[in-house]
Amino acid sequence: MPNENNVLTIRPIYDDVTRVLAEKISPTFIKYARDRLYVIWDLLDADATRESYEVNIIRRDPLIIAGFSHGLEDAIISDDGVRGFLDVGNTITTNNRIVYLCACHTGKQLAQACVDVGAKAVLAYDDTLTIIVDSETLEPAKGFKEVLAEKPARIFDGLTVQQVYDEVISEYNKWIEYWDNQPDEYAPIIADVLRHDRDHFKLYGSGTSRITLSHWMLIGITDILSITYVILYAIKNIIHLYKLFKR
């Protein structure tokens, strides 16, 4: 069984799109997981190769795989901009895992191919995924970071994949309504892009799949309970001694 505490992220950088995904979008996803004490094994830039991906699947045995890159119908692309680090030829690496593919078109073939070989669930887009960014800073417009990173990361709060999917869709609706009501001349375009992305975000496999709380978080909770017990026990004894002295 995969290690429920381990998360494998793959973030190649070879053009502006992958730079936005790697530097502006995915850090929110990674921080959310780390804040909840999950261990992130991050393949960034030149490390985001097919070989590194396959080695880390064996070595780290992650329950969660999250890829942020360009996608094709049958692959999500690695650091060289050509080969897939995950494609229909190595989908067996997703067996018994939950997969998030933040990439274009991967819902058309790749996502279902992963499920067919035993992936628990896959979240993916079955058409073009577009992100509107500032032309100078590459900072995404309001809403994109939330739907692409913050809400998908809710899987680390113990939600089922179906619940995560539903929250992403609700977040899309929230920001579509926001941009529909802005006076900005670009607002209608941003709203239409979000609407398109929402309509092509899909869930494949079992919606009931979920992960447990981080092992380290569980240990922390246990420690807190133990400390609380010791403190309460000490207070009880102090009160008992106080009563004895008052006699």
C-alpha positions as CSV (number, residue, x, y, z in Angstrom):
1,M,0.0,0.0,0.0
2,P,1.2,3.5,-0.7
3,N,2.6,5.7,2.1
4,E,-0.3,8.0,3.0
5,N,2.1,10.6,4.4
6,N,4.0,11.0,1.1
7,V,3.1,13.3,-1.8
8,L,4.9,13.4,-5.1
9,T,4.7,16.7,-7.1
10,I,6.1,17.1,-10.6
11,R,6.7,20.7,-11.8
12,P,8.8,21.1,-15.0
13,I,9.7,24.6,-16.2
14,Y,10.5,25.1,-19.9
15,D,8.2,28.0,-21.0
16,D,6.0,30.7,-19.5
17,V,3.0,28.4,-18.9
18,T,5.0,25.9,-16.9
19,R,6.7,28.7,-15.1
20,V,3.3,30.1,-14.0
21,L,2.3,26.6,-12.9
22,A,5.6,26.0,-11.0
23,E,6.1,29.4,-9.4
24,K,2.6,30.9,-9.1
25,I,0.1,28.1,-8.8
26,S,1.6,24.9,-7.4
27,P,3.4,26.5,-4.4
28,T,0.0,27.1,-2.8
29,F,-0.8,23.4,-3.2
30,I,2.5,22.3,-1.7
31,K,2.4,24.8,1.2
32,Y,-1.1,23.6,2.1
33,A,0.1,20.0,2.3
34,R,3.3,20.9,4.3
35,D,1.3,23.0,6.7
36,R,-0.7,19.8,7.5
37,L,2.6,17.9,8.0
38,Y,2.6,15.8,4.8
39,V,6.0,15.0,3.3
40,I,6.4,16.6,-0.2
41,W,8.8,14.9,-2.6
42,D,9.1,17.7,-5.2
43,L,10.5,17.1,-8.8
44,L,11.1,20.7,-9.9
45,D,12.4,22.0,-13.2
46,A,15.2,19.8,-14.5
47,D,14.3,17.1,-11.9
48,A,10.9,16.7,-13.5
49,T,12.0,13.8,-15.8
50,R,10.3,10.6,-16.5
51,E,13.2,8.7,-15.0
52,S,13.0,10.7,-11.7
53,Y,9.3,10.3,-11.6
54,E,9.4,6.5,-11.9
55,V,12.3,6.2,-9.4
56,N,10.4,8.3,-6.8
57,I,7.2,6.3,-7.3
58,I,9.2,3.2,-6.2
59,R,11.3,4.9,-3.6
60,R,8.8,7.2,-1.9
61,D,5.6,5.2,-2.7
62,P,3.3,8.3,-2.5
63,L,-0.4,8.1,-2.2
64,I,-0.9,11.5,-3.9
65,I,0.6,12.4,-7.3
66,A,0.2,15.9,-8.5
67,G,1.5,17.1,-11.9
68,F,1.6,20.7,-13.1
69,S,2.6,21.0,-16.7
70,H,1.4,20.9,-20.3
71,G,-0.7,18.0,-21.2
72,L,-1.8,15.9,-24.2
73,E,-4.7,13.5,-24.5
74,D,-2.4,10.6,-23.4
75,A,0.4,12.3,-21.5
76,I,1.5,15.0,-19.1
77,I,4.8,16.5,-20.2
78,S,8.2,16.3,-18.5
79,D,11.1,18.8,-18.3
80,D,12.2,18.4,-21.9
81,G,8.8,19.7,-23.2
82,V,8.4,16.6,-25.3
83,R,8.2,13.3,-23.4
84,G,5.6,12.5,-20.9
85,F,6.7,11.8,-17.3
86,L,3.4,10.0,-17.1
87,D,1.7,8.7,-20.2
88,V,-0.4,5.6,-21.3
89,G,2.8,3.6,-21.3
90,N,3.5,3.9,-17.5
91,T,0.1,4.4,-16.0
92,I,0.8,1.4,-13.8
93,T,2.7,3.8,-11.6
94,T,-0.6,5.3,-10.5
95,N,-2.0,2.0,-9.2
96,N,-3.7,2.5,-5.8
97,R,-3.0,6.2,-5.8
98,I,-4.9,9.5,-6.1
99,V,-3.8,11.7,-9.0
100,Y,-4.2,15.3,-9.8
101,L,-3.3,16.4,-13.3
102,C,-3.2,20.2,-13.6
103,A,-2.7,20.1,-17.3
104,C,-4.6,20.4,-20.6
105,H,-6.4,17.5,-22.3
106,T,-5.2,14.8,-19.9
107,G,-8.8,13.9,-19.1
108,K,-9.5,12.6,-22.6
109,Q,-7.4,9.4,-22.4
110,L,-4.7,9.5,-19.7
111,A,-7.0,9.9,-16.7
112,Q,-9.2,7.0,-17.6
113,A,-6.1,4.9,-18.5
114,C,-4.8,5.5,-15.0
115,V,-8.1,4.4,-13.5
116,D,-8.2,1.3,-15.7
117,V,-4.9,0.1,-14.2
118,G,-6.0,0.7,-10.6
119,A,-5.6,4.4,-9.7
120,K,-8.1,5.2,-7.0
121,A,-9.2,8.5,-8.5
122,V,-7.9,11.1,-11.0
123,L,-8.8,14.8,-11.2
124,A,-8.0,16.2,-14.7
125,Y,-9.1,18.5,-17.5
126,D,-10.5,17.0,-20.7
127,D,-9.9,20.1,-22.8
128,T,-7.6,23.2,-22.9
129,L,-6.8,24.6,-19.5
130,T,-6.3,28.4,-19.7
131,I,-4.9,30.7,-17.0
132,I,-5.1,34.5,-17.3
133,V,-2.1,36.2,-15.9
134,D,-0.6,39.7,-15.7
135,S,1.7,40.1,-18.8
136,E,4.5,41.6,-16.7
137,T,4.5,39.7,-13.4
138,L,2.8,36.5,-14.6
139,E,0.7,36.7,-11.5
140,P,-2.6,34.9,-12.1
141,A,-5.9,36.8,-12.1
142,K,-8.1,36.4,-9.0
143,G,-9.6,32.9,-8.8
144,F,-7.1,30.8,-10.8
145,K,-4.8,30.0,-7.8
146,E,-7.9,29.2,-5.7
147,V,-9.4,26.7,-8.2
148,L,-6.1,25.2,-9.4
149,A,-4.3,24.8,-6.1
150,E,-6.0,25.9,-3.0
151,K,-9.2,23.8,-3.4
152,P,-7.6,20.7,-4.9
153,A,-5.3,20.8,-1.8
154,R,-8.3,20.2,0.4
155,I,-7.6,16.5,-0.1
156,F,-5.1,17.0,2.7
157,D,-7.9,17.9,5.1
158,G,-9.3,14.4,4.8
159,L,-12.1,15.2,2.3
160,T,-13.1,12.6,-0.3
161,V,-12.1,13.2,-3.9
162,Q,-15.8,13.8,-4.7
163,Q,-16.0,16.5,-1.9
164,V,-12.8,18.1,-3.3
165,Y,-14.2,18.0,-6.8
166,D,-17.4,19.7,-5.6
167,E,-15.5,22.4,-3.7
168,V,-13.5,23.1,-6.9
169,I,-16.6,23.5,-8.9
170,S,-18.2,25.8,-6.2
171,E,-15.0,27.9,-6.2
172,Y,-15.2,28.2,-10.0
173,N,-18.8,29.4,-9.7
174,K,-17.8,31.9,-7.0
175,W,-15.1,33.5,-9.2
176,I,-17.2,33.4,-12.4
177,E,-19.9,35.4,-10.6
178,Y,-17.2,37.7,-9.3
179,W,-15.8,38.5,-12.7
180,D,-19.3,38.7,-14.3
181,N,-19.9,41.6,-12.0
182,Q,-16.6,43.5,-12.4
183,P,-16.4,46.7,-14.6
184,D,-13.0,45.8,-15.9
185,E,-12.9,45.5,-19.7
186,Y,-11.2,42.1,-19.4
187,A,-13.6,40.8,-16.8
188,P,-16.0,39.1,-19.3
189,I,-13.0,37.3,-20.9
190,I,-11.7,36.1,-17.5
191,A,-15.2,34.9,-16.5
192,D,-15.6,33.0,-19.8
193,V,-12.1,31.3,-19.4
194,L,-13.0,30.2,-15.8
195,R,-16.4,29.0,-17.1
196,H,-14.7,26.9,-19.8
197,D,-12.1,25.5,-17.4
198,R,-14.9,24.6,-14.9
199,D,-16.9,22.7,-17.5
200,H,-13.9,20.6,-18.5
201,F,-12.7,19.7,-15.0
202,K,-13.6,16.0,-14.4
203,L,-13.4,13.3,-11.8
204,Y,-12.5,9.8,-12.8
205,G,-12.5,6.7,-10.6
206,S,-13.8,6.5,-7.1
207,G,-15.2,9.7,-5.6
208,T,-15.2,8.1,-2.1
209,S,-11.4,7.8,-2.1
210,R,-9.6,9.9,0.6
211,I,-6.4,10.1,2.6
212,T,-6.1,9.9,6.4
213,L,-4.6,12.7,8.5
214,S,-0.8,13.0,8.3
215,H,1.0,10.5,10.5
216,W,2.9,13.4,12.1
217,M,-0.3,15.2,12.8
218,L,-1.8,12.1,14.4
219,I,1.4,11.8,16.6
220,G,1.0,15.5,17.4
221,I,-2.6,15.0,18.5
222,T,-1.6,12.0,20.6
223,D,1.1,14.1,22.3
224,I,-1.3,17.0,23.0
225,L,-3.8,14.5,24.5
226,S,-1.0,13.0,26.7
227,I,0.2,16.4,27.8
228,T,-3.4,17.5,28.6
229,Y,-3.9,14.4,30.6
230,V,-0.7,15.0,32.7
231,I,-1.7,18.7,33.3
232,L,-5.3,17.7,34.4
233,Y,-3.9,15.0,36.6
234,A,-1.5,17.4,38.2
235,I,-4.2,20.0,38.8
236,K,-6.4,17.3,40.4
237,N,-3.6,16.4,42.8
238,I,-2.9,20.0,43.6
239,I,-6.6,20.6,44.4
240,H,-6.6,17.4,46.6
241,L,-3.5,18.6,48.5
242,Y,-5.0,22.0,48.9
243,K,-8.1,20.5,50.5
244,L,-6.0,18.4,52.9
245,F,-4.0,21.4,54.1
246,K,-7.2,23.4,54.6
247,R,-8.4,20.7,57.1
